Amino acid sequence: MAINTYARAVMLGTGICLAAACTTVAEPDAAPATVPKAYLVAEIEVVNPEPYKAYVAAAGPLVAAYGGKYLVRGGAAEALEGAPPAGRMVVVEFPSMAEAKRFYDSPEYTEVRRGRIENAVSRFILVEGPAP
């Protein structure tokens, strides 16, 4: 059975509409991720709580200014294997390893982190996330 030109046009138009409806459109300002995210994992045992508060207040805005986002900032921590953490745990997500290092090595954070070093015992570990 032959399909006439009108029927073909309707079928083609329907297919185009369905394809358009099913296509995901990215936000205009959202760039596709091309590099893995990075995670700064910190174990911090605060030894001088009052002066340490100044570090916390200053570090937060710097993290945001360098594209970081706190995922964990203190809170309860439970060791399921191995030794328990000595103090509080902090996890910060950055867009990439390069951005995390840019934050950590920045002149602003270099100045601020003295407040942590002088008032806490800490370990900072930078971990690369999975490929996008």
C-alpha positions in Angstrom: 0.0 0.0 0.0 1.5 3.3 -1.0 1.7 6.2 1.4 0.7 9.5 -0.1 2.8 12.7 0.3 0.5 14.1 3.0 0.7 11.0 5.2 4.5 11.1 4.8 4.6 14.7 5.9 2.5 14.0 8.9 4.6 11.1 9.9 7.8 13.1 9.5 6.4 16.0 11.4 5.3 13.8 14.3 8.7 12.2 14.4 10.4 15.5 14.6 8.1 16.7 17.3 8.7 13.5 19.4 12.4 13.8 19.0 12.3 17.5 20.1 10.2 16.6 23.1 12.5 13.8 24.2 15.7 15.8 23.8 17.3 17.1 26.9 18.3 20.8 26.6 21.1 22.0 28.9 20.9 25.2 30.7 22.4 28.0 28.6 25.1 28.7 31.1 25.8 25.1 32.1 29.0 23.9 30.5 29.5 20.2 30.2 31.8 18.7 32.8 35.1 17.7 31.2 37.3 17.1 34.2 36.7 15.2 37.4 35.6 17.1 40.5 38.0 17.2 43.4 37.3 16.6 47.1 39.3 18.1 49.9 39.0 15.8 52.9 40.1 17.2 56.2 40.4 15.6 59.7 40.7 18.4 62.2 41.3 18.1 65.9 40.7 21.6 67.4 43.0 22.3 70.4 42.1 26.0 70.9 38.4 26.4 70.2 37.9 30.1 70.6 40.7 31.3 68.3 39.8 28.5 65.8 36.4 30.1 65.3 38.1 33.0 63.4 39.6 30.5 61.0 36.2 28.9 60.4 34.6 32.3 59.7 37.3 33.3 57.3 37.7 30.0 55.5 34.0 29.6 54.5 33.8 32.7 52.1 37.2 31.8 50.6 36.0 28.2 49.8 33.0 29.7 48.0 35.1 32.3 46.2 37.3 29.6 44.7 34.3 27.5 43.5 34.2 25.1 46.5 31.1 23.8 48.2 31.0 22.2 51.7 29.5 18.7 51.7 30.5 17.9 55.3 31.4 20.4 57.9 31.7 18.8 61.3 28.9 16.7 62.5 28.9 13.2 63.8 31.5 10.8 62.5 31.7 7.1 63.1 34.6 4.8 62.2 33.4 1.6 60.6 36.9 0.3 60.2 40.2 1.5 61.6 40.9 4.3 64.0 38.2 6.8 64.6 38.8 10.4 63.3 40.6 12.7 65.7 38.1 15.5 65.9 35.9 16.9 63.2 35.7 15.9 59.5 35.3 18.3 56.6 34.7 17.5 53.0 34.8 20.3 50.3 33.9 19.7 46.7 35.8 21.7 44.0 35.2 21.8 40.2 38.6 20.2 39.7 42.0 19.3 41.3 43.4 22.5 39.7 40.8 24.7 41.4 41.2 23.0 44.7 45.0 23.6 44.6 44.4 27.2 43.5 42.3 27.7 46.6 44.8 26.0 48.9 47.8 27.8 47.5 46.1 31.2 47.2 47.6 34.1 49.1 44.3 34.6 50.9 44.0 31.1 52.2 47.7 30.9 53.0 47.1 33.8 55.4 43.9 32.3 56.9 45.2 28.8 57.3 47.7 30.0 59.9 44.7 30.3 62.3 44.0 26.6 61.7 47.6 25.5 62.0 48.1 27.4 65.2 44.9 26.1 66.8 44.3 22.6 65.5 46.1 19.4 64.5 44.9 18.5 61.0 45.3 16.4 57.9 44.2 17.6 54.5 43.9 15.1 51.7 42.9 16.1 48.1 41.1 13.3 46.2 40.1 13.3 42.6 36.5 12.2 41.9 35.4 9.9 39.1 35.6 10.9 35.5 32.5 12.8 34.3 
